[in-house]
Amino acid sequence: MTAPRDIAIWLHDLQDATQEALHFIQGVPLESYLGDRMRCLAVERLLMLIGDVGIRLEREDPADATALRDLPKIVALRNRIANGYWLTDHHLVHGLGEEVLPRLLQDLERLVAEADRRRQEDHGGMDWDQE
């Protein structure tokens, strides 16, 4: 099993990547998104990262992975991008910004806060970034 510190780092990584993906999608009309190859590739890369960390989290901390309601959708999409990139549905990817990614971010905010609290308790109140 992975040390709790690793899980907390993974949760932070998931949160950061989800926020970035949302930044690239939300408020951007579908036509603009589809016409911006760099934006599409950036979002795909972020979804790959989210999916990769999600796979690790499912293996190492199933309870936290289960608390991320939409993680299985992102992992499945990650597998599709990685193994059948020519099948990537950019309409579907863009649509993640409406519900899936905001809900994932909401779940992550709660889990990250809990992980940070546990970490601080485990380290006697020290800020774990300053070890």
Secondary structure, DSSP 8 states (H G I E B T S, - for coil): ---HHHHHHHHHHHHHHHHHHHHHHTT--HHHHHT-HHHHHHHHHHHHHHHHHHHHHHHH-HHHHHHSTTHHHHHHHHHHHHH-GGG--HHHHHHTTTTHHHHHHHHHHHHHHHHHHHHHHHTTT--GGG-
